[in-house]
Amino acid sequence: MSALNDRLLIDELAAILRLDSRVAALIPHLHVAGSGEVTARPSLVLAGSFKTYRVTHRMGVVVFTLRSRVCDEEAAAVNVVGHQAQFDALHEKLLGGKGVTTAATLAAREAAKAALKLELLNRGKVSLIDYGLAPEGVRQLDATEDLRSTLSLAVCWAFV
């Protein structure tokens, strides 16, 4: 299969995140890697690399990179949503929120995963078989002009 087919999951995830009211309100600029240079901040860039697994399945890693200007973070104390709040919204959408207990956190994670799988399946193009944090997990990257955080997910998906 071509790279365009492999990009289908990334495009579908971007569409779902754009439709999520909380994520869209906090992160107004959402882009797929390779769709041009992103200069607006805060922004979320989605990228992925996959390999064939069985005939119609793909497995690999999806990386969500959140970027905010440092000056935006400094202004957050006044009246702008901060980088951490933006990252929390993304994390809760993909992996659920942090619960009071470990069991509550795991239940929230399973509920978030089930909801995302259903949203993708209802769009009718791809089926998300399973996903979880990749070995790279969550990283805060060194900031120069931007605050950068990445969330990497190991995914297995199939064409519908």
Z-matrix of the N, CA and C atoms (Angstrom, degrees):
N
C 1 1.447
C 2 1.522 1 108.97
N 3 1.308 2 115.58 1 155.80
C 4 1.457 3 120.10 2 -175.73
C 5 1.522 4 111.55 3 -85.52
N 6 1.318 5 115.06 4 169.68
C 7 1.457 6 120.83 5 178.07
C 8 1.520 7 110.97 6 -64.97
N 9 1.342 8 117.31 7 -29.07
C 10 1.465 9 119.96 8 177.28
C 11 1.519 10 110.53 9 -62.95
N 12 1.314 11 117.40 10 -40.43
C 13 1.461 12 120.20 11 176.26
C 14 1.520 13 111.02 12 -64.82
N 15 1.325 14 116.26 13 -38.42
C 16 1.457 15 119.86 14 179.45
C 17 1.529 16 111.40 15 -67.68
N 18 1.304 17 117.21 16 -25.72
C 19 1.466 18 121.19 17 179.32
C 20 1.531 19 111.97 18 -76.91
N 21 1.314 20 117.12 19 -11.85
C 22 1.458 21 121.27 20 -176.92
C 23 1.527 22 111.96 21 -57.56
N 24 1.317 23 118.72 22 -43.81
C 25 1.461 24 120.87 23 179.29
C 26 1.524 25 110.62 24 -61.19
N 27 1.327 26 117.03 25 -44.39
C 28 1.468 27 121.55 26 -179.56
C 29 1.529 28 109.70 27 -60.86
N 30 1.332 29 117.12 28 -45.59
C 31 1.467 30 121.06 29 179.22
C 32 1.523 31 111.18 30 -61.37
N 33 1.320 32 117.05 31 -41.25
C 34 1.466 33 120.92 32 -179.53
C 35 1.536 34 111.20 33 -68.58
N 36 1.319 35 117.64 34 -40.29
C 37 1.463 36 120.48 35 176.52
C 38 1.527 37 110.81 36 -63.22
N 39 1.332 38 116.39 37 -41.50
C 40 1.467 39 120.31 38 178.04
C 41 1.524 40 110.49 39 -61.17
N 42 1.323 41 117.18 40 -43.03
C 43 1.463 42 120.82 41 179.91
C 44 1.530 43 110.80 42 -62.34
N 45 1.311 44 117.22 43 -42.32
C 46 1.470 45 120.68 44 179.65
C 47 1.524 46 110.87 45 -65.59
N 48 1.327 47 117.42 46 -41.65
C 49 1.464 48 119.83 47 179.22
C 50 1.519 49 111.09 48 -66.37
N 51 1.332 50 117.82 49 -35.05
C 52 1.466 51 120.85 50 177.28
C 53 1.529 52 111.16 51 -65.75
N 54 1.328 53 116.91 52 -30.84
C 55 1.465 54 121.13 53 -179.08
C 56 1.526 55 112.77 54 -83.10
N 57 1.317 56 118.02 55 -16.15
C 58 1.456 57 121.46 56 179.33
C 59 1.528 58 108.58 57 -76.32
N 60 1.319 59 117.08 58 117.95
C 61 1.463 60 120.98 59 -172.79
C 62 1.532 61 112.88 60 -61.57
N 63 1.321 62 117.98 61 -40.38
C 64 1.470 63 119.54 62 -178.32
C 65 1.528 64 111.20 63 -69.39
N 66 1.325 65 116.94 64 -47.80
C 67 1.468 66 120.22 65 -179.60
C 68 1.530 67 110.09 66 -63.52
N 69 1.331 68 116.95 67 -45.04
C 70 1.469 69 120.70 68 -178.05
C 71 1.530 70 111.56 69 -63.94
N 72 1.329 71 117.16 70 -36.01
C 73 1.464 72 119.98 71 179.46
C 74 1.524 73 111.81 72 -69.51
N 75 1.327 74 116.73 73 -37.58
C 76 1.461 75 120.67 74 -177.08
C 77 1.528 76 113.02 75 -84.07
N 78 1.337 77 116.62 76 -31.99
C 79 1.467 78 121.25 77 -177.63
C 80 1.533 79 107.79 78 -125.37
N 81 1.333 80 117.21 79 86.66
C 82 1.466 81 119.99 80 -173.13
C 83 1.533 82 115.28 81 -71.29
N 84 1.309 83 118.33 82 -20.14
C 85 1.467 84 121.06 83 -177.00
C 86 1.523 85 109.46 84 -112.68
N 87 1.329 86 116.29 85 107.66
C 88 1.457 87 122.10 86 -178.08
C 89 1.524 88 107.95 87 -122.35
N 90 1.316 89 116.74 88 126.79
C 91 1.460 90 121.34 89 -174.67
C 92 1.521 91 111.33 90 -135.31
N 93 1.305 92 114.95 91 155.46
C 94 1.463 93 121.99 92 173.47
C 95 1.524 94 106.66 93 -99.38
N 96 1.318 95 117.02 94 133.50
C 97 1.466 96 121.09 95 179.86
C 98 1.517 97 109.78 96 -55.40
N 99 1.321 98 115.70 97 137.75
C 100 1.458 99 120.78 98 -179.65
C 101 1.519 100 112.99 99 92.57
N 102 1.338 101 117.00 100 0.65
C 103 1.468 102 119.17 101 -179.26
C 104 1.516 103 111.93 102 -99.01
N 105 1.319 104 116.81 103 17.47
C 106 1.456 105 121.20 104 179.00
C 107 1.520 106 110.44 105 116.19
N 108 1.323 107 115.01 106 166.07
C 109 1.454 108 120.25 107 -178.32
C 110 1.522 109 110.26 108 -71.94
N 111 1.312 110 115.98 109 138.22
C 112 1.453 111 121.80 110 -179.62
C 113 1.518 112 108.24 111 -106.54
N 114 1.333 113 116.64 112 115.94
C 115 1.460 114 119.85 113 179.58
C 116 1.529 115 112.15 114 -112.57
N 117 1.322 116 117.58 115 -19.06
C 118 1.459 117 120.85 116 -179.61
C 119 1.529 118 109.68 117 -71.15
N 120 1.332 119 115.88 118 146.54
C 121 1.447 120 121.37 119 176.65
C 122 1.516 121 108.55 120 -133.20
N 123 1.289 122 121.28 121 148.24
C 124 1.455 123 126.25 122 -7.40
C 125 1.521 124 110.78 123 -70.20
N 126 1.309 125 116.07 124 149.53
C 127 1.456 126 120.16 125 179.88
C 128 1.519 127 109.74 126 -140.58
N 129 1.322 128 113.46 127 155.96
C 130 1.451 129 121.36 128 176.50
C 131 1.516 130 106.74 129 -125.23
N 132 1.334 131 116.69 130 125.03
C 133 1.457 132 121.80 131 179.43
C 134 1.521 133 108.35 132 -114.87
N 135 1.332 134 116.25 133 129.94
C 136 1.460 135 122.17 134 179.15
C 137 1.518 136 109.03 135 -105.56
N 138 1.313 137 116.52 136 134.32
C 139 1.463 138 122.41 137 176.57
C 140 1.522 139 108.11 138 -140.95
N 141 1.308 140 115.83 139 158.39
C 142 1.460 141 118.43 140 178.86
C 143 1.507 142 112.03 141 -159.91
N 144 1.309 143 114.82 142 156.81
C 145 1.461 144 121.00 143 172.69
C 146 1.519 145 107.31 144 -138.12
N 147 1.337 146 114.98 145 135.39
C 148 1.456 147 120.63 146 -173.23
C 149 1.514 148 110.64 147 -136.25
N 150 1.326 149 115.21 148 156.52
C 151 1.455 150 120.64 149 172.38
C 152 1.523 151 107.85 150 -128.74
N 153 1.310 152 115.57 151 158.60
C 154 1.453 153 121.07 152 -178.55
C 155 1.517 154 110.21 153 -69.67
N 156 1.311 155 114.65 154 135.94
C 157 1.454 156 122.52 155 178.01
C 158 1.522 157 105.14 156 -137.58
N 159 1.297 158 117.29 157 112.48
C 160 1.463 159 123.73 158 -168.91
C 161 1.527 160 108.28 159 66.17
N 162 1.318 161 118.43 160 -160.51
C 163 1.466 162 119.88 161 -175.21
C 164 1.526 163 111.83 162 -84.43
N 165 1.325 164 117.27 163 -47.72
C 166 1.461 165 120.30 164 -175.36
C 167 1.515 166 113.20 165 -108.25
N 168 1.313 167 118.12 166 6.52
C 169 1.454 168 121.47 167 -176.53
C 170 1.525 169 111.26 168 -102.37
N 171 1.314 170 115.20 169 153.55
C 172 1.451 171 122.64 170 174.18
C 173 1.524 172 107.71 171 -130.86
N 174 1.308 173 115.54 172 149.10
C 175 1.457 174 119.58 173 172.11
C 176 1.516 175 108.52 174 -139.34
N 177 1.309 176 115.57 175 149.86
C 178 1.452 177 119.83 176 -177.99
C 179 1.509 178 111.12 177 169.85
N 180 1.328 179 115.00 178 -149.88
C 181 1.458 180 121.33 179 -175.14
C 182 1.520 181 109.55 180 -129.48
N 183 1.329 182 115.52 181 135.72
C 184 1.462 183 122.54 182 171.06
C 185 1.521 184 106.53 183 -109.35
N 186 1.331 185 116.25 184 130.59
C 187 1.458 186 121.18 185 -179.51
C 188 1.531 187 108.67 186 -115.60
N 189 1.325 188 115.23 187 126.12
C 190 1.462 189 122.57 188 176.34
C 191 1.526 190 106.28 189 -105.63
N 192 1.322 191 117.85 190 117.89
C 193 1.460 192 121.20 191 -179.50
C 194 1.520 193 109.11 192 -112.77
N 195 1.322 194 116.37 193 116.16
C 196 1.458 195 122.87 194 179.10
C 197 1.520 196 108.14 195 -98.76
N 198 1.338 197 115.22 196 129.71
C 199 1.462 198 120.02 197 178.74
C 200 1.517 199 109.73 198 -126.05
N 201 1.322 200 115.66 199 133.76
C 202 1.460 201 122.54 200 174.95
C 203 1.516 202 107.42 201 -134.18
N 204 1.312 203 116.37 202 145.10
C 205 1.457 204 119.51 203 175.79
C 206 1.524 205 109.10 204 -70.50
N 207 1.309 206 116.15 205 144.79
C 208 1.457 207 120.29 206 178.55
C 209 1.524 208 109.12 207 -60.57
N 210 1.323 209 117.18 208 -40.06
C 211 1.459 210 119.18 209 179.82
C 212 1.531 211 110.81 210 -63.72
N 213 1.357 212 117.95 211 -30.43
C 214 1.456 213 120.30 212 175.67
C 215 1.524 214 110.23 213 -65.67
N 216 1.322 215 116.19 214 -39.90
C 217 1.456 216 120.77 215 -179.78
C 218 1.524 217 110.19 216 -66.18
N 219 1.321 218 117.58 217 -38.77
C 220 1.455 219 120.94 218 178.00
C 221 1.520 220 110.50 219 -65.91
N 222 1.332 221 116.74 220 -36.83
C 223 1.458 222 120.99 221 178.86
C 224 1.524 223 111.84 222 -75.41
N 225 1.313 224 117.58 223 -13.95
C 226 1.465 225 121.29 224 -178.07
C 227 1.519 226 111.53 225 -60.02
N 228 1.315 227 116.97 226 -31.34
C 229 1.458 228 119.76 227 179.18
C 230 1.527 229 110.70 228 -63.75
N 231 1.319 230 117.30 229 -26.00
C 232 1.461 231 120.70 230 -179.10
C 233 1.518 232 110.62 231 -81.33
N 234 1.344 233 118.25 232 -64.48
C 235 1.464 234 118.85 233 -177.33
C 236 1.519 235 112.70 234 -163.91
N 237 1.293 236 119.21 235 22.01
C 238 1.450 237 122.03 236 -179.15
C 239 1.529 238 107.73 237 -114.20
N 240 1.329 239 116.31 238 141.26
C 241 1.466 240 119.65 239 178.94
C 242 1.518 241 108.62 240 -66.71
N 243 1.324 242 116.09 241 132.83
C 244 1.454 243 120.75 242 -175.71
C 245 1.510 244 113.98 243 -83.16
N 246 1.311 245 113.83 244 166.46
C 247 1.465 246 122.78 245 -179.10
C 248 1.529 247 110.94 246 -56.43
N 249 1.321 248 117.52 247 -41.65
C 250 1.457 249 120.23 248 -178.45
C 251 1.524 250 111.40 249 -65.13
N 252 1.318 251 117.91 250 -39.33
C 253 1.467 252 121.02 251 178.10
C 254 1.525 253 111.01 252 -64.74
N 255 1.327 254 116.65 253 -37.39
C 256 1.468 255 120.94 254 177.78
C 257 1.519 256 110.15 255 -65.81
N 258 1.329 257 115.84 256 -44.54
C 259 1.457 258 119.77 257 179.99
C 260 1.527 259 110.68 258 -65.87
N 261 1.326 260 116.86 259 -39.01
C 262 1.469 261 120.75 260 178.31
C 263 1.525 262 111.16 261 -61.14
N 264 1.333 263 117.37 262 -40.76
C 265 1.471 264 120.97 263 179.04
C 266 1.522 265 110.39 264 -62.58
N 267 1.327 266 117.07 265 -43.03
C 268 1.461 267 121.26 266 178.00
C 269 1.535 268 110.31 267 -64.00
N 270 1.317 269 116.83 268 -46.76
C 271 1.458 270 121.77 269 -179.28
C 272 1.528 271 110.79 270 -60.39
N 273 1.322 272 117.21 271 -43.75
C 274 1.462 273 120.60 272 -179.29
C 275 1.527 274 111.37 273 -66.09
N 276 1.322 275 117.54 274 -36.55
C 277 1.464 276 120.29 275 178.44
C 278 1.531 277 110.75 276 -65.29
N 279 1.326 278 116.48 277 -42.93
C 280 1.463 279 120.64 278 -174.45
C 281 1.527 280 113.29 279 -87.55
N 282 1.332 281 117.25 280 -38.29
C 283 1.464 282 120.54 281 -171.51
C 284 1.527 283 114.10 282 -127.26
N 285 1.308 284 117.19 283 6.17
C 286 1.457 285 119.67 284 178.91
C 287 1.519 286 112.24 285 80.79
N 288 1.322 287 115.27 286 165.23
C 289 1.458 288 121.28 287 -179.06
C 290 1.512 289 112.36 288 -87.46
N 291 1.311 290 114.99 289 170.75
C 292 1.466 291 120.77 290 179.12
C 293 1.519 292 108.43 291 -83.62
N 294 1.312 293 114.64 292 126.28
C 295 1.455 294 120.19 293 179.19
C 296 1.515 295 111.72 294 -90.84
N 297 1.329 296 115.74 295 173.29
C 298 1.461 297 121.51 296 179.00
C 299 1.524 298 110.50 297 -67.78
N 300 1.328 299 116.30 298 -35.47
C 301 1.462 300 120.98 299 178.96
C 302 1.525 301 108.90 300 -119.99
N 303 1.305 302 115.82 301 168.33
C 304 1.466 303 120.00 302 176.66
C 305 1.512 304 110.64 303 -61.61
N 306 1.308 305 117.25 304 -40.30
C 307 1.467 306 121.10 305 179.04
C 308 1.531 307 111.20 306 -62.16
N 309 1.318 308 116.54 307 -39.73
C 310 1.467 309 120.31 308 178.84
C 311 1.529 310 110.77 309 -67.34
N 312 1.318 311 117.00 310 -38.37
C 313 1.464 312 120.97 311 177.59
C 314 1.529 313 110.41 312 -64.47
N 315 1.313 314 117.07 313 -44.83
C 316 1.467 315 120.76 314 179.14
C 317 1.524 316 111.33 315 -65.25
N 318 1.320 317 117.49 316 -38.04
C 319 1.467 318 120.82 317 177.08
C 320 1.523 319 110.60 318 -65.01
N 321 1.327 320 117.54 319 -41.28
C 322 1.468 321 121.19 320 177.50
C 323 1.525 322 110.41 321 -63.96
N 324 1.325 323 116.55 322 -39.10
C 325 1.467 324 120.59 323 178.82
C 326 1.528 325 110.84 324 -63.85
N 327 1.317 326 117.42 325 -45.83
C 328 1.463 327 121.05 326 179.51
C 329 1.526 328 111.34 327 -63.66
N 330 1.335 329 116.41 328 -38.38
C 331 1.471 330 120.00 329 178.33
C 332 1.528 331 111.02 330 -66.35
N 333 1.331 332 117.37 331 -41.68
C 334 1.467 333 121.05 332 178.55
C 335 1.527 334 110.89 333 -64.95
N 336 1.329 335 116.62 334 -41.37
C 337 1.465 336 120.46 335 179.11
C 338 1.526 337 110.82 336 -65.32
N 339 1.315 338 117.54 337 -42.88
C 340 1.467 339 120.80 338 179.14
C 341 1.526 340 110.87 339 -63.54
N 342 1.335 341 116.77 340 -40.80
C 343 1.462 342 120.42 341 179.70
C 344 1.533 343 111.39 342 -64.68
N 345 1.335 344 116.70 343 -43.56
C 346 1.461 345 119.89 344 179.74
C 347 1.527 346 111.09 345 -66.51
N 348 1.320 347 117.30 346 -41.45
C 349 1.467 348 120.77 347 177.35
C 350 1.519 349 110.74 348 -59.31
N 351 1.327 350 116.95 349 -42.22
C 352 1.457 351 121.57 350 -179.74
C 353 1.528 352 111.15 351 -67.80
N 354 1.330 353 117.16 352 -42.27
C 355 1.471 354 120.32 353 177.89
C 356 1.528 355 110.79 354 -59.28
N 357 1.326 356 117.30 355 -45.21
C 358 1.460 357 120.72 356 179.18
C 359 1.524 358 111.56 357 -64.71
N 360 1.315 359 116.71 358 -43.97
C 361 1.460 360 120.78 359 -179.89
C 362 1.529 361 111.08 360 -62.79
N 363 1.329 362 117.04 361 -40.07
C 364 1.464 363 121.22 362 179.12
C 365 1.523 364 112.85 363 -65.84
N 366 1.331 365 117.40 364 -24.33
C 367 1.471 366 120.39 365 176.80
C 368 1.527 367 110.98 366 -75.02
N 369 1.341 368 117.60 367 -17.98
C 370 1.450 369 122.65 368 169.60
C 371 1.510 370 119.06 369 80.57
N 372 1.344 371 118.40 370 15.06
C 373 1.461 372 119.49 371 -179.12
C 374 1.518 373 113.07 372 -114.28
N 375 1.328 374 116.56 373 -40.67
C 376 1.458 375 120.88 374 -179.26
C 377 1.517 376 110.09 375 -134.75
N 378 1.311 377 114.87 376 155.96
C 379 1.457 378 122.18 377 175.62
C 380 1.526 379 107.50 378 -120.09
N 381 1.301 380 116.07 379 123.50
C 382 1.454 381 121.01 380 178.49
C 383 1.524 382 107.56 381 -86.75
N 384 1.324 383 117.05 382 112.13
C 385 1.455 384 121.26 383 -176.38
C 386 1.525 385 110.41 384 -76.54
N 387 1.311 386 116.60 385 -51.06
C 388 1.456 387 120.56 386 175.11
C 389 1.518 388 109.27 387 -163.60
N 390 1.329 389 115.34 388 158.28
C 391 1.459 390 120.54 389 175.29
C 392 1.517 391 109.50 390 -158.24
N 393 1.312 392 114.91 391 163.08
C 394 1.462 393 122.60 392 177.85
C 395 1.509 394 108.54 393 -170.64
N 396 1.293 395 117.08 394 178.97
C 397 1.466 396 119.75 395 179.51
C 398 1.526 397 110.33 396 -60.88
N 399 1.312 398 115.77 397 134.94
C 400 1.460 399 122.05 398 175.26
C 401 1.531 400 107.89 399 -78.60
N 402 1.328 401 117.39 400 168.07
C 403 1.469 402 119.01 401 178.41
C 404 1.535 403 113.09 402 -55.25
N 405 1.341 404 116.63 403 -30.82
C 406 1.471 405 119.67 404 178.45
C 407 1.524 406 110.60 405 -70.77
N 408 1.332 407 117.28 406 -29.01
C 409 1.462 408 123.26 407 176.07
C 410 1.513 409 113.95 408 56.36
N 411 1.310 410 115.87 409 -130.36
C 412 1.465 411 123.24 410 -179.12
C 413 1.521 412 107.69 411 -106.46
N 414 1.330 413 115.46 412 130.93
C 415 1.469 414 119.76 413 179.50
C 416 1.518 415 109.78 414 -135.06
N 417 1.316 416 115.11 415 140.93
C 418 1.459 417 121.72 416 170.00
C 419 1.527 418 105.33 417 -101.11
N 420 1.318 419 116.80 418 121.31
C 421 1.461 420 120.39 419 -177.66
C 422 1.516 421 109.66 420 -93.11
N 423 1.323 422 116.68 421 154.64
C 424 1.456 423 121.00 422 -179.86
C 425 1.516 424 110.33 423 -57.96
N 426 1.311 425 115.65 424 134.08
C 427 1.462 426 120.97 425 -178.02
C 428 1.520 427 110.00 426 -96.43
N 429 1.302 428 115.03 427 135.48
C 430 1.464 429 121.46 428 168.84
C 431 1.525 430 104.72 429 -114.85
N 432 1.328 431 117.28 430 -88.75
C 433 1.456 432 120.17 431 173.01
C 434 1.519 433 110.81 432 -84.97
N 435 1.324 434 116.46 433 -26.20
C 436 1.449 435 120.92 434 -174.65
C 437 1.525 436 111.47 435 -118.72
N 438 1.334 437 114.77 436 149.87
C 439 1.455 438 120.54 437 164.09
C 440 1.520 439 104.96 438 -87.64
N 441 1.319 440 118.16 439 131.57
C 442 1.460 441 120.91 440 -179.42
C 443 1.517 442 109.83 441 -130.24
N 444 1.315 443 114.45 442 131.12
C 445 1.462 444 121.50 443 175.45
C 446 1.512 445 107.51 444 -130.30
N 447 1.322 446 116.38 445 142.28
C 448 1.459 447 119.49 446 176.34
C 449 1.522 448 109.80 447 -123.12
N 450 1.319 449 114.21 448 146.87
C 451 1.449 450 123.16 449 174.10
C 452 1.516 451 105.68 450 -126.43
N 453 1.333 452 117.07 451 117.31
C 454 1.464 453 121.71 452 -177.78
C 455 1.522 454 109.42 453 -109.62
N 456 1.330 455 115.30 454 129.48
C 457 1.455 456 121.13 455 179.31
C 458 1.520 457 110.27 456 -117.99
N 459 1.309 458 116.28 457 131.81
C 460 1.464 459 121.23 458 170.14
C 461 1.527 460 105.90 459 -82.55
N 462 1.332 461 116.96 460 128.24
C 463 1.464 462 120.30 461 -175.42
C 464 1.532 463 111.36 462 -130.01
N 465 1.299 464 115.03 463 152.43
C 466 1.451 465 123.37 464 168.65
C 467 1.505 466 105.25 465 -131.10
N 468 1.344 467 116.57 466 125.28
C 469 1.457 468 120.75 467 -176.65
C 470 1.514 469 110.60 468 -144.36
N 471 1.321 470 115.39 469 167.61
C 472 1.456 471 121.10 470 -177.71
C 473 1.513 472 109.77 471 -141.12
N 474 1.335 473 115.07 472 155.89
C 475 1.458 474 120.30 473 173.25
C 476 1.527 475 108.03 474 -75.81
N 477 1.325 476 116.56 475 142.83
C 478 1.476 477 119.99 476 178.61
C 479 1.513 478 108.57 477 -85.82
